[in-house]
């Protein structure tokens, strides 16, 4: 019995983990700060989701009003599916994030807190970024196809292949970030540095894709505008139309680029905050994508309705002329 006691005393005690050392020091200051950040993120995400919901419903309504033109009908259906899918996935992410945050703040003991913004649910965020960025890559392809009449030269393919490479890289790195993250690690414990690097790389790919694709499309549109000015003059509607599209794309860039850069900066400073910004960024990037679809669709609806009203006015004017006495006499005389 005495030997047993001596043996137990002689054994070295296990080294305390980082969480065991840091938690008494950090609580309540650091833990309270993290809970405050979670609450702020949840509020900002809720506001962003409300904007996304309203914008999605308005966009779907405008898309449903588009005319049944032969060339645009399939694109219209695909855009409606795209908007509906963005809304559905963002709803799932928002509900899950709010539930996890509320449980962590109100029902979880401080020593049991983990990195709640990590883990497999972030795969949905990767899919959402892939949908919005994929639409931008598709726009690059369609613009290049329109300006070359569907005949791509070797160097001209770069204008949409480079965004495609960024897009594929982002998906691969984003999935790797989710796989390597450790959501069940105690909150004060530093996560794997590899996840930091992967998240910064994924955010950088998203930033470069948005920057390159938007710059490429704007340069193409401005080149097209110069050609229209040379052919039809500066005041022609054909010359002014590219500027309207450029304005719409710049509105999207104003939202996307600052958010992507913020993810890179905050991830370099604090990995946990970087993932928190991702939850807001995916909502804002979805909003910017739907905003572009809405503005283009609304412009097309107004154009078609104006053309339809002009056609009706011309038909009514012709009928009014036909009912005049002189017109009747002339018709009978000609016959």
C-alpha positions as CSV (number, residue, x, y, z in Angstrom):
1,X,0.0,0.0,0.0
2,X,2.8,2.4,0.9
3,X,4.6,1.4,-2.3
4,X,1.5,2.3,-4.3
5,X,1.3,5.7,-2.7
6,X,5.0,6.4,-3.4
7,X,4.6,5.3,-7.0
8,X,1.6,7.6,-7.6
9,X,3.5,10.5,-6.1
10,X,6.6,9.8,-8.2
11,X,4.7,9.7,-11.5
12,X,4.7,13.1,-13.3
13,X,1.3,14.7,-13.6
14,X,0.1,15.2,-17.1
15,X,0.7,18.6,-18.6
16,X,-2.4,20.8,-18.7
17,X,-3.8,21.6,-22.0
18,X,-3.8,25.1,-23.5
19,X,-7.5,25.3,-22.7
20,X,-6.9,24.4,-19.0
21,X,-4.2,27.1,-18.7
22,X,-6.0,29.8,-20.6
23,X,-9.5,29.4,-19.5
24,X,-9.2,30.8,-15.9
25,X,-7.2,33.7,-17.2
26,X,-9.4,34.5,-20.2
27,X,-12.8,34.1,-18.5
28,X,-14.8,36.3,-18.1
29,X,-13.0,38.9,-20.3
30,X,-12.1,36.9,-23.5
31,X,-15.0,34.5,-23.4
32,X,-17.4,37.4,-22.9
33,X,-15.8,39.2,-25.9
34,X,-16.3,36.1,-28.1
35,X,-19.9,35.8,-27.1
36,X,-20.4,39.5,-27.9
37,X,-18.8,38.9,-31.3
38,X,-21.1,35.9,-31.9
39,X,-24.2,38.0,-31.0
40,X,-23.1,40.9,-33.3
41,X,-22.5,38.4,-36.1
42,X,-25.9,36.9,-35.6
43,X,-27.6,40.4,-35.7
44,X,-25.7,41.4,-38.9
45,X,-26.4,38.1,-40.5
46,X,-30.1,38.5,-39.6
47,X,-30.2,41.9,-41.2
48,X,-28.4,40.7,-44.3
49,X,-30.7,37.7,-44.6
50,X,-33.7,40.0,-44.5
51,X,-32.3,42.0,-47.3
52,X,-31.6,38.8,-49.3
53,X,-35.1,37.5,-48.7
54,X,-36.8,40.7,-49.9
55,X,-34.4,41.0,-52.9
56,X,-34.9,37.4,-53.9
57,X,-38.7,37.6,-53.8
58,X,-38.7,40.8,-55.9
59,X,-36.2,39.3,-58.3
60,X,-38.3,36.1,-58.8
61,X,-41.3,38.2,-59.4
62,X,-39.5,40.3,-62.1
63,X,-38.1,37.2,-63.7
64,X,-41.6,35.7,-63.9
65,X,-42.7,38.8,-65.9
66,X,-40.1,38.3,-68.7
67,X,-41.5,37.7,-72.1
68,X,-41.5,34.3,-73.6
69,X,-38.7,35.0,-76.1
70,X,-37.2,31.9,-77.7
71,X,-33.6,32.7,-76.9
72,X,-34.1,33.9,-73.3
73,X,-36.7,31.5,-71.9
74,X,-34.2,28.8,-70.9
75,X,-31.9,31.3,-69.3
76,X,-34.8,32.8,-67.5
77,X,-35.8,29.4,-66.0
78,X,-32.1,28.7,-65.0
79,X,-31.9,32.2,-63.3
80,X,-35.1,31.5,-61.3
81,X,-33.6,28.2,-60.2
82,X,-30.4,29.9,-59.3
83,X,-32.1,32.6,-57.2
84,X,-34.4,30.1,-55.5
85,X,-31.4,27.8,-54.6
86,X,-29.4,30.8,-53.2
87,X,-32.4,31.7,-51.0
88,X,-33.0,28.1,-49.9
89,X,-29.3,27.4,-48.9
90,X,-28.9,30.8,-47.2
91,X,-32.0,30.1,-45.2
92,X,-30.6,26.8,-44.0
93,X,-27.3,28.4,-43.1
94,X,-28.9,31.3,-41.3
95,X,-31.2,29.0,-39.2
96,X,-28.4,26.7,-38.3
97,X,-26.0,29.6,-37.4
98,X,-28.7,31.3,-35.2
99,X,-29.5,28.1,-33.4
100,X,-25.8,27.2,-32.7
101,X,-25.1,30.7,-31.6
102,X,-28.0,30.9,-29.2
103,X,-27.2,27.5,-27.7
104,X,-23.5,28.5,-27.2
105,X,-24.4,31.8,-25.5
106,X,-27.2,30.8,-23.2
107,X,-27.0,27.1,-22.7
108,X,-23.3,26.1,-22.8
109,X,-20.9,26.3,-19.9
110,X,-17.7,28.4,-20.7
111,X,-15.4,25.4,-20.4
112,X,-17.5,23.5,-22.9
113,X,-17.4,26.1,-25.6
114,X,-15.9,25.1,-28.9
115,X,-15.2,26.7,-32.3
116,X,-18.9,26.7,-33.3
117,X,-18.4,28.4,-36.7
118,X,-16.1,25.6,-38.0
119,X,-17.2,22.2,-39.2
120,X,-19.1,20.4,-41.9
121,X,-22.0,22.9,-42.3
122,X,-19.5,25.3,-43.9
123,X,-19.7,23.1,-47.0
124,X,-23.0,24.9,-47.7
125,X,-21.1,28.2,-47.6
126,X,-18.6,26.8,-50.1
127,X,-21.5,25.7,-52.4
128,X,-23.0,29.2,-52.1
129,X,-19.8,30.9,-53.0
130,X,-19.4,28.5,-55.9
131,X,-22.9,29.4,-57.2
132,X,-22.3,33.1,-57.1
133,X,-18.8,32.9,-58.5
134,X,-19.9,30.4,-61.1
135,X,-22.5,32.8,-62.4
136,X,-19.7,35.4,-62.8
137,X,-17.5,32.9,-64.7
138,X,-20.5,32.1,-67.0
139,X,-20.9,35.8,-67.7
140,X,-17.3,36.0,-68.7
141,X,-17.9,33.1,-71.1
142,X,-21.1,34.6,-72.6
143,X,-19.5,38.1,-73.1
144,X,-16.5,36.6,-74.8
145,X,-18.8,34.4,-77.0
146,X,-20.9,37.4,-77.9
147,X,-18.0,39.6,-79.0
148,X,-16.3,36.8,-81.0
149,X,-19.5,35.4,-82.6
150,X,-18.9,32.1,-80.9
151,X,-15.5,31.6,-82.5
152,X,-12.8,31.6,-79.8
153,X,-9.1,32.2,-80.7
154,X,-6.5,30.6,-78.4
155,X,-5.6,33.8,-76.5
156,X,-9.2,34.9,-76.2
157,X,-10.1,31.8,-74.1
158,X,-7.9,33.2,-71.3
159,X,-10.6,35.8,-70.6
160,X,-12.9,33.1,-69.2
161,X,-10.4,30.2,-68.5
162,X,-8.5,32.2,-65.8
163,X,-11.7,32.9,-63.8
164,X,-12.6,29.2,-64.3
165,X,-9.2,28.2,-62.8
166,X,-9.8,30.5,-59.8
167,X,-13.3,29.1,-59.4
168,X,-12.1,25.4,-59.4
169,X,-9.2,26.3,-57.0
170,X,-11.6,28.0,-54.6
171,X,-13.9,25.0,-54.5
172,X,-11.0,22.6,-53.8
173,X,-9.3,24.8,-51.2
174,X,-12.7,25.6,-49.6
175,X,-13.5,22.0,-49.2
176,X,-10.0,21.3,-47.7
177,X,-10.5,24.2,-45.3
178,X,-13.7,22.6,-44.0
179,X,-12.1,19.1,-43.8
180,X,-9.0,20.3,-41.8
181,X,-10.9,22.4,-39.4
182,X,-11.5,21.2,-35.8
183,X,-14.9,22.4,-34.6
184,X,-14.8,20.3,-31.4
185,X,-11.5,21.8,-30.1
186,X,-11.9,23.9,-26.9
187,X,-12.5,27.5,-27.6
188,X,-9.2,29.0,-26.2
189,X,-7.2,26.4,-28.0
190,X,-5.6,27.5,-31.3
191,X,-6.8,25.6,-34.3
192,X,-4.6,24.0,-36.9
193,X,-2.5,26.7,-38.7
194,X,-3.1,24.8,-41.9
195,X,-6.7,25.8,-41.8
196,X,-5.7,29.5,-41.5
197,X,-3.6,29.2,-44.6
198,X,-6.3,27.4,-46.5
199,X,-9.0,29.9,-45.6
200,X,-6.8,32.8,-46.6
201,X,-6.1,31.1,-49.9
202,X,-9.8,30.4,-50.6
203,X,-10.7,34.0,-49.8
204,X,-7.8,35.2,-52.0
205,X,-9.1,33.1,-54.9
206,X,-12.6,34.6,-54.4
207,X,-11.1,38.1,-54.5
208,X,-9.0,37.5,-57.6
209,X,-11.9,35.9,-59.4
210,X,-14.2,38.8,-58.7
211,X,-11.6,41.3,-59.6
212,X,-10.4,39.7,-62.8
213,X,-13.8,38.7,-64.1
214,X,-15.4,42.1,-63.5
215,X,-12.4,43.9,-65.0
216,X,-12.5,41.7,-68.0
217,X,-16.2,42.2,-68.6
218,X,-16.0,46.0,-68.1
219,X,-13.0,46.3,-70.5
220,X,-15.0,44.3,-73.1
221,X,-18.1,46.5,-72.7
222,X,-16.1,49.7,-72.9
223,X,-14.4,48.5,-76.1
224,X,-17.8,47.6,-77.5
225,X,-19.0,51.1,-76.6
226,X,-16.2,52.7,-78.5
227,X,-17.2,50.7,-81.6
228,X,-20.8,51.7,-81.2
229,X,-19.8,55.4,-80.9
230,X,-17.8,55.1,-84.1
231,X,-20.7,53.5,-85.9
232,X,-23.8,55.3,-84.5
233,X,-22.6,58.3,-82.5
234,X,-22.2,59.1,-78.9
235,X,-25.9,59.9,-78.3
236,X,-27.2,56.6,-79.7
237,X,-28.9,54.2,-77.3
238,X,-26.5,51.5,-78.5
239,X,-23.6,53.6,-77.3
240,X,-25.2,54.2,-73.9
241,X,-26.3,50.7,-73.1
242,X,-22.8,49.3,-72.2
243,X,-22.4,52.0,-69.6
244,X,-25.5,50.9,-67.8
245,X,-24.2,47.3,-67.6
246,X,-20.9,48.6,-66.3
247,X,-22.7,50.5,-63.6
248,X,-24.5,47.3,-62.5
249,X,-21.3,45.3,-62.4
250,X,-19.5,48.0,-60.4
251,X,-22.3,47.9,-57.8
252,X,-21.7,44.2,-57.4
253,X,-17.9,44.7,-57.1
254,X,-18.4,47.4,-54.4
255,X,-20.1,44.7,-52.3
256,X,-17.9,41.6,-53.1
257,X,-14.4,42.9,-53.0
258,X,-14.4,44.6,-49.6
259,X,-16.0,41.6,-48.1
260,X,-13.4,39.2,-49.6
261,X,-10.5,41.4,-48.5
262,X,-12.0,41.6,-45.0
263,X,-12.0,37.8,-44.8
264,X,-8.3,37.7,-45.7
265,X,-7.4,40.4,-43.2
266,X,-9.4,39.0,-40.3
267,X,-8.3,35.4,-40.9
268,X,-4.7,36.6,-40.7
269,X,-5.4,38.3,-37.4
270,X,-7.8,35.8,-35.8
271,X,-8.9,32.5,-37.5
272,X,-12.2,32.4,-35.6
273,X,-13.2,36.0,-36.6
274,X,-12.3,35.1,-40.2
275,X,-14.9,32.3,-40.2
276,X,-17.4,34.6,-38.6
277,X,-17.0,37.1,-41.4
278,X,-17.5,34.2,-43.9
279,X,-21.1,33.8,-42.5
280,X,-21.8,37.4,-43.4
281,X,-19.9,37.4,-46.6
282,X,-21.8,34.6,-48.1
283,X,-25.1,36.5,-47.6
284,X,-23.7,39.7,-49.0
285,X,-22.2,38.0,-52.1
286,X,-25.6,36.3,-52.7
287,X,-27.3,39.7,-52.4
288,X,-24.9,41.2,-55.0
289,X,-25.4,38.3,-57.4
290,X,-29.2,38.5,-57.1
291,X,-29.0,42.3,-57.5
292,X,-27.3,42.0,-60.8
293,X,-29.9,39.5,-62.0
294,X,-32.7,41.8,-60.8
295,X,-31.4,44.9,-62.5
296,X,-30.8,43.2,-65.8
297,X,-34.2,41.4,-65.8
298,X,-36.0,44.6,-64.7
299,X,-34.4,46.5,-67.6
300,X,-35.5,43.8,-70.0
301,X,-39.0,43.8,-68.7
302,X,-39.3,47.6,-69.0
303,X,-37.9,47.4,-72.5
304,X,-40.4,44.7,-73.6
305,X,-43.3,46.5,-72.0
306,X,-42.4,49.8,-73.7
307,X,-42.1,48.0,-77.0
308,X,-45.5,46.3,-76.5
309,X,-47.2,49.6,-75.6
310,X,-45.7,51.3,-78.6
311,X,-46.9,48.5,-80.8
312,X,-50.4,48.9,-79.3
313,X,-50.4,52.6,-79.9
314,X,-49.3,52.2,-83.5
315,X,-52.0,49.7,-84.0
316,X,-54.6,52.0,-82.4
317,X,-53.4,54.9,-84.5
318,X,-53.7,52.9,-87.7
319,X,-57.3,51.9,-86.7
320,X,-58.2,55.5,-86.1
321,X,-56.9,56.5,-89.5
322,X,-58.7,53.7,-91.1
323,X,-62.0,54.8,-89.7
324,X,-61.8,58.3,-91.1
325,X,-64.2,59.1,-94.0
326,X,-61.4,60.1,-96.3
327,X,-59.6,56.8,-95.6
328,X,-62.7,54.8,-96.4
329,X,-63.3,56.7,-99.7
330,X,-59.6,56.2,-100.7
331,X,-59.8,52.5,-99.9
332,X,-62.9,52.0,-102.0
333,X,-61.5,54.1,-104.8
334,X,-58.3,52.0,-104.8
335,X,-60.3,48.8,-104.8
